[in-house]
Amino acid sequence: MDDKFIEAATKRKELIADGIIPQTSYDGGNQQSMFEAGEVGLYYYGQWEIDNLLRSCPDLNWGYAATPKGASGATTTYDTVGWVSPRDLAHPEETWELIKFMSGQMYESVLKVTPVAPCAHKDYANVFYDAVTEAGHPEAAEAVREMMSVETKNGVRYAADWASDASKMWDEGYNNFLDSKADTDLKELADKVNEVISANQ
């Protein structure tokens, strides 16, 4: 929660107040299909949309840019998934071998056909970049590679006990700030969210 963030949030608030961009409560349920139909000029979405655009919209002229970095020049949003299994298994060694396969070699075939996102295993992530480049979008491959290579990443989903309460508090306060529904002090809001996190650790 630095001055740069507050400056950017205030600018967005002003754009909403002026009617240039919609309020946070607008229905964006059909944004994806509108972009794919060429009805939306700019669309903020994750790299998994690349695969859909390649397969479903061969005639759409589109490009892809990396998520901007923060004031430090070393942060970006980041989403991650992984393979897990219960601790008590009848065959833990075999399960581990399967997880290793799914986390690595499996992507050699999967990402060539459906390049939805690069995996965390760097050697196999190249399959994604190569597939997207070969499909005619090297700028998309480079943008995603840039986001993946940023050293410090901010997580966007949390499974911790505090996640639900902290997210609700932040979403309500921040959206009310953006939509000018409340005179929210963003630094105080961030402090309250951090208190919720600290109390649950």
BALOBA-1460 file (C-alpha; in Angstrom, 3 decimals):
// residues 201
<rec num="1" residu="m" x="0.000" y="0.000" z="0.000"/>
<rec num="2" residu="d" x="2.352" y="2.711" z="-1.224"/>
<rec num="3" residu="d" x="1.783" y="6.169" z="-2.672"/>
<rec num="4" residu="k" x="1.942" y="4.831" z="-6.242"/>
<rec num="5" residu="f" x="-0.880" y="2.407" z="-5.583"/>
<rec num="6" residu="i" x="-3.014" y="5.116" z="-3.977"/>
<rec num="7" residu="e" x="-2.290" y="7.407" z="-6.931"/>
<rec num="8" residu="a" x="-3.387" y="4.722" z="-9.409"/>
<rec num="9" residu="a" x="-6.508" y="3.839" z="-7.375"/>
<rec num="10" residu="t" x="-7.466" y="7.508" z="-7.116"/>
<rec num="11" residu="k" x="-7.078" y="7.912" z="-10.889"/>
<rec num="12" residu="r" x="-9.329" y="4.926" z="-11.463"/>
<rec num="13" residu="k" x="-11.855" y="6.365" z="-8.989"/>
<rec num="14" residu="e" x="-11.871" y="9.638" z="-10.937"/>
<rec num="15" residu="l" x="-12.382" y="7.813" z="-14.250"/>
<rec num="16" residu="i" x="-15.359" y="5.955" z="-12.758"/>
<rec num="17" residu="a" x="-16.820" y="9.185" z="-11.375"/>
<rec num="18" residu="d" x="-16.481" y="10.797" z="-14.820"/>
<rec num="19" residu="g" x="-18.248" y="7.854" z="-16.473"/>
<rec num="20" residu="i" x="-15.210" y="6.911" z="-18.569"/>
<rec num="21" residu="i" x="-15.011" y="3.399" z="-17.117"/>
<rec num="22" residu="p" x="-17.822" y="1.488" z="-15.378"/>
<rec num="23" residu="q" x="-18.317" y="1.080" z="-11.662"/>
<rec num="24" residu="t" x="-16.957" y="-2.059" z="-10.033"/>
<rec num="25" residu="s" x="-20.479" y="-3.480" z="-9.700"/>
<rec num="26" residu="y" x="-21.151" y="-3.737" z="-13.446"/>
<rec num="27" residu="d" x="-22.025" y="-7.120" z="-14.951"/>
<rec num="28" residu="g" x="-18.995" y="-8.404" z="-16.806"/>
<rec num="29" residu="g" x="-20.376" y="-11.882" z="-17.364"/>
<rec num="30" residu="n" x="-20.270" y="-11.641" z="-21.147"/>
<rec num="31" residu="q" x="-17.016" y="-9.688" z="-21.498"/>
<rec num="32" residu="q" x="-15.102" y="-12.653" z="-22.829"/>
<rec num="33" residu="s" x="-17.570" y="-13.417" z="-25.613"/>
<rec num="34" residu="m" x="-17.814" y="-9.697" z="-26.457"/>
<rec num="35" residu="f" x="-14.033" y="-9.478" z="-26.852"/>
<rec num="36" residu="e" x="-13.963" y="-12.615" z="-28.973"/>
<rec num="37" residu="a" x="-16.651" y="-11.066" z="-31.188"/>
<rec num="38" residu="g" x="-14.554" y="-7.919" z="-31.610"/>
<rec num="39" residu="e" x="-16.984" y="-5.763" z="-29.624"/>
<rec num="40" residu="v" x="-14.581" y="-4.845" z="-26.786"/>
<rec num="41" residu="g" x="-11.337" y="-3.059" z="-27.578"/>
<rec num="42" residu="l" x="-9.346" y="-3.891" z="-24.441"/>
<rec num="43" residu="y" x="-9.774" y="-6.873" z="-22.157"/>
<rec num="44" residu="y" x="-7.992" y="-7.780" z="-18.895"/>
<rec num="45" residu="y" x="-7.716" y="-11.531" z="-18.567"/>
<rec num="46" residu="g" x="-5.273" y="-14.297" z="-17.753"/>
<rec num="47" residu="q" x="-3.035" y="-16.221" z="-20.112"/>
<rec num="48" residu="w" x="-5.512" y="-19.113" z="-20.327"/>
<rec num="49" residu="e" x="-7.581" y="-16.971" z="-22.707"/>
<rec num="50" residu="i" x="-4.768" y="-17.271" z="-25.272"/>
<rec num="51" residu="d" x="-5.634" y="-20.899" z="-25.994"/>
<rec num="52" residu="n" x="-9.305" y="-20.065" z="-26.527"/>
<rec num="53" residu="l" x="-8.463" y="-17.196" z="-28.875"/>
<rec num="54" residu="l" x="-6.127" y="-19.405" z="-30.912"/>
<rec num="55" residu="r" x="-8.713" y="-22.175" z="-31.287"/>
<rec num="56" residu="s" x="-12.006" y="-20.263" z="-31.427"/>
<rec num="57" residu="c" x="-11.140" y="-16.912" z="-33.022"/>
<rec num="58" residu="p" x="-8.759" y="-17.543" z="-35.942"/>
<rec num="59" residu="d" x="-9.829" y="-14.351" z="-37.739"/>
<rec num="60" residu="l" x="-9.647" y="-11.994" z="-34.743"/>
<rec num="61" residu="n" x="-6.691" y="-9.614" z="-34.810"/>
<rec num="62" residu="w" x="-5.518" y="-9.523" z="-31.200"/>
<rec num="63" residu="g" x="-2.397" y="-8.920" z="-29.160"/>
<rec num="64" residu="y" x="-1.362" y="-9.645" z="-25.577"/>
<rec num="65" residu="a" x="0.564" y="-7.529" z="-23.072"/>
<rec num="66" residu="a" x="2.095" y="-8.409" z="-19.732"/>
<rec num="67" residu="t" x="0.529" y="-7.204" z="-16.501"/>
<rec num="68" residu="p" x="2.308" y="-3.945" z="-15.524"/>
<rec num="69" residu="k" x="4.829" y="-4.178" z="-12.725"/>
<rec num="70" residu="g" x="4.467" y="-2.214" z="-9.508"/>
<rec num="71" residu="a" x="6.487" y="0.754" z="-8.316"/>
<rec num="72" residu="s" x="9.367" y="-1.500" z="-7.271"/>
<rec num="73" residu="g" x="9.625" y="-2.884" z="-10.789"/>
<rec num="74" residu="a" x="9.607" y="-6.417" z="-9.422"/>
<rec num="75" residu="t" x="6.017" y="-7.441" z="-8.721"/>
<rec num="76" residu="t" x="3.114" y="-8.765" z="-10.731"/>
<rec num="77" residu="t" x="-0.052" y="-10.721" z="-10.063"/>
<rec num="78" residu="y" x="0.469" y="-14.468" z="-10.043"/>
<rec num="79" residu="d" x="-1.868" y="-17.429" z="-9.871"/>
<rec num="80" residu="t" x="-0.677" y="-20.939" z="-9.164"/>
<rec num="81" residu="v" x="-2.057" y="-24.462" z="-9.083"/>
<rec num="82" residu="g" x="-0.475" y="-27.737" z="-8.106"/>
<rec num="83" residu="w" x="-1.070" y="-31.445" z="-7.757"/>
<rec num="84" residu="v" x="-1.683" y="-32.786" z="-4.252"/>
<rec num="85" residu="s" x="-2.713" y="-36.039" z="-2.633"/>
<rec num="86" residu="p" x="-3.813" y="-37.173" z="0.843"/>
<rec num="87" residu="r" x="-1.008" y="-37.983" z="3.263"/>
<rec num="88" residu="d" x="-2.244" y="-41.492" z="4.081"/>
<rec num="89" residu="l" x="-2.207" y="-43.513" z="0.869"/>
<rec num="90" residu="a" x="-1.980" y="-47.210" z="0.174"/>
<rec num="91" residu="h" x="0.620" y="-46.565" z="-2.546"/>
<rec num="92" residu="p" x="2.453" y="-43.294" z="-1.819"/>
<rec num="93" residu="e" x="5.482" y="-44.097" z="-4.020"/>
<rec num="94" residu="e" x="3.344" y="-44.735" z="-7.101"/>
<rec num="95" residu="t" x="1.288" y="-41.624" z="-6.376"/>
<rec num="96" residu="w" x="4.454" y="-39.546" z="-6.136"/>
<rec num="97" residu="e" x="5.643" y="-40.882" z="-9.507"/>
<rec num="98" residu="l" x="2.277" y="-39.932" z="-11.028"/>
<rec num="99" residu="i" x="2.431" y="-36.430" z="-9.531"/>
<rec num="100" residu="k" x="5.950" y="-35.958" z="-10.899"/>
<rec num="101" residu="f" x="4.718" y="-37.038" z="-14.344"/>
<rec num="102" residu="m" x="1.702" y="-34.708" z="-14.225"/>
<rec num="103" residu="s" x="3.907" y="-31.817" z="-13.070"/>
<rec num="104" residu="g" x="6.410" y="-32.262" z="-15.873"/>
<rec num="105" residu="q" x="6.379" y="-34.699" z="-18.789"/>
<rec num="106" residu="m" x="2.608" y="-34.612" z="-19.198"/>
<rec num="107" residu="y" x="2.856" y="-30.979" z="-20.342"/>
<rec num="108" residu="e" x="4.951" y="-32.010" z="-23.353"/>
<rec num="109" residu="s" x="1.815" y="-33.312" z="-25.029"/>
<rec num="110" residu="v" x="-0.907" y="-31.275" z="-23.306"/>
<rec num="111" residu="l" x="0.485" y="-27.777" z="-23.893"/>
<rec num="112" residu="k" x="1.170" y="-28.449" z="-27.570"/>
<rec num="113" residu="v" x="-2.544" y="-29.076" z="-28.126"/>
<rec num="114" residu="t" x="-4.024" y="-26.660" z="-25.564"/>
<rec num="115" residu="p" x="-1.528" y="-23.943" z="-24.558"/>
<rec num="116" residu="v" x="-3.571" y="-22.609" z="-21.660"/>
<rec num="117" residu="a" x="-0.657" y="-21.542" z="-19.432"/>
<rec num="118" residu="p" x="3.010" y="-22.338" z="-18.830"/>
<rec num="119" residu="c" x="3.613" y="-24.752" z="-16.003"/>
<rec num="120" residu="a" x="5.948" y="-23.896" z="-13.121"/>
<rec num="121" residu="h" x="8.417" y="-26.548" z="-14.308"/>
<rec num="122" residu="k" x="10.599" y="-24.293" z="-16.475"/>
<rec num="123" residu="d" x="11.823" y="-26.982" z="-18.864"/>
<rec num="124" residu="y" x="8.292" y="-27.961" z="-19.803"/>
<rec num="125" residu="a" x="6.978" y="-24.382" z="-19.763"/>
<rec num="126" residu="n" x="8.858" y="-23.867" z="-23.024"/>
<rec num="127" residu="v" x="6.286" y="-26.109" z="-24.704"/>
<rec num="128" residu="f" x="3.674" y="-23.399" z="-23.998"/>
<rec num="129" residu="y" x="5.869" y="-20.587" z="-25.330"/>
<rec num="130" residu="d" x="6.763" y="-22.526" z="-28.457"/>
<rec num="131" residu="a" x="3.130" y="-23.479" z="-29.176"/>
<rec num="132" residu="v" x="1.900" y="-19.894" z="-28.816"/>
<rec num="133" residu="t" x="4.767" y="-18.553" z="-30.956"/>
<rec num="134" residu="e" x="4.160" y="-21.157" z="-33.664"/>
<rec num="135" residu="a" x="0.476" y="-20.165" z="-33.661"/>
<rec num="136" residu="g" x="1.524" y="-16.651" z="-34.704"/>
<rec num="137" residu="h" x="1.556" y="-14.797" z="-31.387"/>
<rec num="138" residu="p" x="5.157" y="-14.392" z="-30.218"/>
<rec num="139" residu="e" x="4.159" y="-11.229" z="-28.329"/>
<rec num="140" residu="a" x="1.796" y="-13.291" z="-26.166"/>
<rec num="141" residu="a" x="4.483" y="-15.864" z="-25.443"/>
<rec num="142" residu="e" x="6.956" y="-13.115" z="-24.539"/>
<rec num="143" residu="a" x="4.438" y="-11.290" z="-22.298"/>
<rec num="144" residu="v" x="3.633" y="-14.446" z="-20.325"/>
<rec num="145" residu="r" x="7.335" y="-15.345" z="-20.110"/>
<rec num="146" residu="e" x="7.989" y="-11.863" z="-18.680"/>
<rec num="147" residu="m" x="5.296" y="-12.295" z="-16.027"/>
<rec num="148" residu="m" x="6.571" y="-15.747" z="-15.080"/>
<rec num="149" residu="s" x="10.157" y="-14.538" z="-14.766"/>
<rec num="150" residu="v" x="9.430" y="-11.695" z="-12.323"/>
<rec num="151" residu="e" x="11.216" y="-12.599" z="-9.104"/>
<rec num="152" residu="t" x="8.703" y="-11.230" z="-6.574"/>
<rec num="153" residu="k" x="5.091" y="-12.128" z="-7.244"/>
<rec num="154" residu="n" x="1.905" y="-11.174" z="-5.412"/>
<rec num="155" residu="g" x="-0.497" y="-14.071" z="-4.989"/>
<rec num="156" residu="v" x="-4.102" y="-13.537" z="-6.057"/>
<rec num="157" residu="r" x="-5.747" y="-16.562" z="-4.423"/>
<rec num="158" residu="y" x="-5.243" y="-17.895" z="-0.926"/>
<rec num="159" residu="a" x="-6.501" y="-21.050" z="0.756"/>
<rec num="160" residu="a" x="-5.614" y="-19.894" z="4.277"/>
<rec num="161" residu="d" x="-8.159" y="-19.562" z="7.084"/>
<rec num="162" residu="w" x="-8.029" y="-15.779" z="6.880"/>
<rec num="163" residu="a" x="-8.589" y="-15.592" z="3.110"/>
<rec num="164" residu="s" x="-12.369" y="-15.298" z="3.075"/>
<rec num="165" residu="d" x="-12.643" y="-12.655" z="5.819"/>
<rec num="166" residu="a" x="-9.712" y="-10.619" z="4.503"/>
<rec num="167" residu="s" x="-10.987" y="-10.748" z="0.919"/>
<rec num="168" residu="k" x="-14.502" y="-9.667" z="1.874"/>
<rec num="169" residu="m" x="-13.155" y="-6.761" z="3.935"/>
<rec num="170" residu="w" x="-10.800" y="-5.614" z="1.152"/>
<rec num="171" residu="d" x="-13.292" y="-6.064" z="-1.698"/>
<rec num="172" residu="e" x="-16.052" y="-4.120" z="0.023"/>
<rec num="173" residu="g" x="-13.837" y="-1.285" z="1.227"/>
<rec num="174" residu="y" x="-11.818" y="-0.938" z="-1.973"/>
<rec num="175" residu="n" x="-14.839" y="-1.139" z="-4.290"/>
<rec num="176" residu="n" x="-16.699" y="1.434" z="-2.184"/>
<rec num="177" residu="f" x="-13.649" y="3.686" z="-2.519"/>
<rec num="178" residu="l" x="-13.514" y="3.248" z="-6.290"/>
<rec num="179" residu="d" x="-17.251" y="3.791" z="-6.745"/>
<rec num="180" residu="s" x="-17.209" y="6.858" z="-4.408"/>
<rec num="181" residu="k" x="-19.684" y="5.167" z="-2.074"/>
<rec num="182" residu="a" x="-17.468" y="5.722" z="0.973"/>
<rec num="183" residu="d" x="-14.569" y="7.940" z="1.948"/>
<rec num="184" residu="t" x="-12.256" y="4.978" z="2.522"/>
<rec num="185" residu="d" x="-8.712" y="5.496" z="3.772"/>
<rec num="186" residu="l" x="-6.847" y="2.817" z="1.797"/>
<rec num="187" residu="k" x="-3.887" y="2.663" z="4.186"/>
<rec num="188" residu="e" x="-6.222" y="2.113" z="7.142"/>
<rec num="189" residu="l" x="-8.099" y="-0.524" z="5.136"/>
<rec num="190" residu="a" x="-4.842" y="-2.349" z="4.370"/>
<rec num="191" residu="d" x="-3.900" y="-2.232" z="8.053"/>
<rec num="192" residu="k" x="-7.250" y="-3.791" z="9.021"/>
<rec num="193" residu="v" x="-6.826" y="-6.543" z="6.433"/>
<rec num="194" residu="n" x="-3.327" y="-7.265" z="7.748"/>
<rec num="195" residu="e" x="-4.721" y="-7.435" z="11.282"/>
<rec num="196" residu="v" x="-7.193" y="-10.113" z="10.154"/>
<rec num="197" residu="i" x="-4.327" y="-12.067" z="8.558"/>
<rec num="198" residu="s" x="-2.098" y="-11.724" z="11.640"/>
<rec num="199" residu="a" x="-4.876" y="-12.801" z="14.001"/>
<rec num="200" residu="n" x="-5.336" y="-16.031" z="12.059"/>
<rec num="201" residu="q" x="-1.706" y="-17.095" z="11.838"/>
